[in-house]
Amino acid sequence: MYHQPVLLNECIEGLNIKPNGTYIDVTYGGGGHSKLILEKLDSGRLIAFDQDEEAIKNKIDDNRLILINHNFRYLKNFLKYYNALPVDGILADLGVSSHQFDNSARGFSMRFPEKLDMRMNRRQEKSAEHVLNEYPEETLVSILRNYGELQNAKAISRSIANQRKKQAIKTFADLEKCISRHAQRGKENKFFAKVLQALRIEINEELEALKEFLVQAAESLAVEGRLVVMSYHSLEDRLVKNIIRTGNFEGRHEKDFYGNPKRTFEQINKKPIVASTREQEINSRSRSAKLRIASKLKPIIP
């Protein structure tokens, strides 16, 4: 299986699908969510996005589906092009697919000896190998601290900088060898997961793309249209939570001139939906998933 969707039924229920509506799946992957959306549509249509060219090979043969090989940060441009605005629901399953993790050639995992790559879009030039060997040391510190939330980012970056002067860091084994001493004993896997997360976010510009997507999603949805977003780490979830609750990424509660809250969405679930114990046992990726669902509010006109 290309990818086992997490919280599949909960995501589809969250979209509150109308048979004649227009829906967007911005993380197509193996087509698991899209397949279920199409089953609930009659005369409606589905527009899906995925920047990974391998995902495009999984296109479902259905004339109601348009599959676009681009990052979801270009959402609104393509919806305008296909005359699809406004839409009734938008789904995003963030993070790395099972296929990308399990394919050794993609260089996302610490399990394989291949080169560290981590590009979701293989047409771009910037890879993990490039970041580790070419980025200034102070930039590495910022990446590891902000995207990996590593307190010892400075020491890790210094070790990387010293090692690459002697020999290029190309594989996970190379990286592990030069920074393993900075991992807390007994928590090595968690440490390296944070390092790889930081690299992946930088390489794929994940947080910048997510911010752009969320702003465009708010602009693209019809009133009462649903936004359904599943995230896998706190940096993503914080952005999603804040934009839903307050209408901005900082989480500030603001009011307009008339004292009305400046919000675009109403929360459908006050707390994030998480996977059941059973699903977590079957699919380990679901353990960190947080699902948030919101409905677009009608604009307040003074």
DACOR-V568699 format. One record per residue. N is the residue number from 1. RES is the residue in three letters. D_LAST is the distance of its C-alpha to the last C-alpha in whole Angstrom. Layout:
<<N & RES & D_LAST> <N & RES & D_LAST>>
This chain:
<<1 & MET & 52> <2 & TYR & 50> <3 & HIS & 47> <4 & GLN & 47> <5 & PRO & 43> <6 & VAL & 42> <7 & LEU & 40> <8 & LEU & 40> <9 & ASN & 39> <10 & GLU & 36> <11 & CYS & 35> <12 & ILE & 35> <13 & GLU & 34> <14 & GLY & 31> <15 & LEU & 30> <16 & ASN & 30> <17 & ILE & 31> <18 & LYS & 31> <19 & PRO & 34> <20 & ASN & 32> <21 & GLY & 30> <22 & THR & 30> <23 & TYR & 31> <24 & ILE & 31> <25 & ASP & 34> <26 & VAL & 34> <27 & THR & 37> <28 & TYR & 40> <29 & GLY & 43> <30 & GLY & 45> <31 & GLY & 43> <32 & GLY & 43> <33 & HIS & 39> <34 & SER & 39> <35 & LYS & 42> <36 & LEU & 41> <37 & ILE & 37> <38 & LEU & 39> <39 & GLU & 41> <40 & LYS & 38> <41 & LEU & 37> <42 & ASP & 38> <43 & SER & 37> <44 & GLY & 34> <45 & ARG & 35> <46 & LEU & 35> <47 & ILE & 35> <48 & ALA & 36> <49 & PHE & 37> <50 & ASP & 40> <51 & GLN & 41> <52 & ASP & 45> <53 & GLU & 47> <54 & GLU & 49> <55 & ALA & 46> <56 & ILE & 46> <57 & LYS & 49> <58 & ASN & 48> <59 & LYS & 46> <60 & ILE & 46> <61 & ASP & 47> <62 & ASP & 44> <63 & ASN & 43> <64 & ARG & 39> <65 & LEU & 39> <66 & ILE & 39> <67 & LEU & 40> <68 & ILE & 39> <69 & ASN & 41> <70 & HIS & 39> <71 & ASN & 37> <72 & PHE & 33> <73 & ARG & 32> <74 & TYR & 32> <75 & LEU & 30> <76 & LYS & 27> <77 & ASN & 30> <78 & PHE & 32> <79 & LEU & 29> <80 & LYS & 29> <81 & TYR & 32> <82 & TYR & 33> <83 & ASN & 30> <84 & ALA & 29> <85 & LEU & 25> <86 & PRO & 23> <87 & VAL & 25> <88 & ASP & 25> <89 & GLY & 27> <90 & ILE & 28> <91 & LEU & 31> <92 & ALA & 33> <93 & ASP & 36> <94 & LEU & 37> <95 & GLY & 40> <96 & VAL & 43> <97 & SER & 45> <98 & SER & 48> <99 & HIS & 50> <100 & GLN & 49> <101 & PHE & 50> <102 & ASP & 53> <103 & ASN & 54> <104 & SER & 57> <105 & ALA & 56> <106 & ARG & 53> <107 & GLY & 53> <108 & PHE & 51> <109 & SER & 53> <110 & MET & 55> <111 & ARG & 58> <112 & PHE & 59> <113 & PRO & 61> <114 & GLU & 60> <115 & LYS & 58> <116 & LEU & 54> <117 & ASP & 52> <118 & MET & 49> <119 & ARG & 47> <120 & MET & 45> <121 & ASN & 45> <122 & ARG & 48> <123 & ARG & 48> <124 & GLN & 46> <125 & GLU & 49> <126 & LYS & 48> <127 & SER & 50> <128 & ALA & 51> <129 & GLU & 54> <130 & HIS & 52> <131 & VAL & 50> <132 & LEU & 53> <133 & ASN & 55> <134 & GLU & 53> <135 & TYR & 50> <136 & PRO & 51> <137 & GLU & 52> <138 & GLU & 49> <139 & THR & 47> <140 & LEU & 48> <141 & VAL & 48> <142 & SER & 44> <143 & ILE & 44> <144 & LEU & 46> <145 & ARG & 44> <146 & ASN & 40> <147 & TYR & 41> <148 & GLY & 44> <149 & GLU & 43> <150 & LEU & 47> <151 & GLN & 48> <152 & ASN & 51> <153 & ALA & 49> <154 & LYS & 51> <155 & ALA & 55> <156 & ILE & 54> <157 & SER & 53> <158 & ARG & 56> <159 & SER & 58> <160 & ILE & 57> <161 & ALA & 57> <162 & ASN & 61> <163 & GLN & 62> <164 & ARG & 60> <165 & LYS & 63> <166 & LYS & 66> <167 & GLN & 64> <168 & ALA & 61> <169 & ILE & 59> <170 & LYS & 59> <171 & THR & 59> <172 & PHE & 58> <173 & ALA & 61> <174 & ASP & 61> <175 & LEU & 58> <176 & GLU & 59> <177 & LYS & 62> <178 & CYS & 61> <179 & ILE & 58> <180 & SER & 59> <181 & ARG & 61> <182 & HIS & 57> <183 & ALA & 56> <184 & GLN & 56> <185 & ARG & 60> <186 & GLY & 59> <187 & LYS & 55> <188 & GLU & 56> <189 & ASN & 54> <190 & LYS & 51> <191 & PHE & 52> <192 & PHE & 52> <193 & ALA & 49> <194 & LYS & 47> <195 & VAL & 49> <196 & LEU & 49> <197 & GLN & 45> <198 & ALA & 44> <199 & LEU & 46> <200 & ARG & 45> <201 & ILE & 41> <202 & GLU & 42> <203 & ILE & 44> <204 & ASN & 41> <205 & GLU & 38> <206 & GLU & 37> <207 & LEU & 34> <208 & GLU & 33> <209 & ALA & 33> <210 & LEU & 31> <211 & LYS & 28> <212 & GLU & 28> <213 & PHE & 28> <214 & LEU & 25> <215 & VAL & 23> <216 & GLN & 24> <217 & ALA & 24> <218 & ALA & 20> <219 & GLU & 20> <220 & SER & 22> <221 & LEU & 21> <222 & ALA & 20> <223 & VAL & 17> <224 & GLU & 20> <225 & GLY & 22> <226 & ARG & 25> <227 & LEU & 26> <228 & VAL & 29> <229 & VAL & 31> <230 & MET & 34> <231 & SER & 35> <232 & TYR & 39> <233 & HIS & 39> <234 & SER & 37> <235 & LEU & 35> <236 & GLU & 34> <237 & ASP & 32> <238 & ARG & 31> <239 & LEU & 29> <240 & VAL & 28> <241 & LYS & 27> <242 & ASN & 25> <243 & ILE & 23> <244 & ILE & 22> <245 & ARG & 22> <246 & THR & 20> <247 & GLY & 19> <248 & ASN & 21> <249 & PHE & 25> <250 & GLU & 26> <251 & GLY & 24> <252 & ARG & 22> <253 & HIS & 19> <254 & GLU & 16> <255 & LYS & 13> <256 & ASP & 10> <257 & PHE & 9> <258 & TYR & 8> <259 & GLY & 11> <260 & ASN & 10> <261 & PRO & 13> <262 & LYS & 13> <263 & ARG & 15> <264 & THR & 16> <265 & PHE & 18> <266 & GLU & 19> <267 & GLN & 23> <268 & ILE & 25> <269 & ASN & 28> <270 & LYS & 28> <271 & LYS & 31> <272 & PRO & 33> <273 & ILE & 35> <274 & VAL & 39> <275 & ALA & 42> <276 & SER & 44> <277 & THR & 48> <278 & ARG & 49> <279 & GLU & 47> <280 & GLN & 48> <281 & GLU & 51> <282 & ILE & 51> <283 & ASN & 49> <284 & SER & 49> <285 & ARG & 46> <286 & SER & 44> <287 & ARG & 45> <288 & SER & 42> <289 & ALA & 39> <290 & LYS & 36> <291 & LEU & 33> <292 & ARG & 30> <293 & ILE & 28> <294 & ALA & 24> <295 & SER & 21> <296 & LYS & 18> <297 & LEU & 15> <298 & LYS & 12> <299 & PRO & 10> <300 & ILE & 6> <301 & ILE & 4> <302 & PRO & 0>>
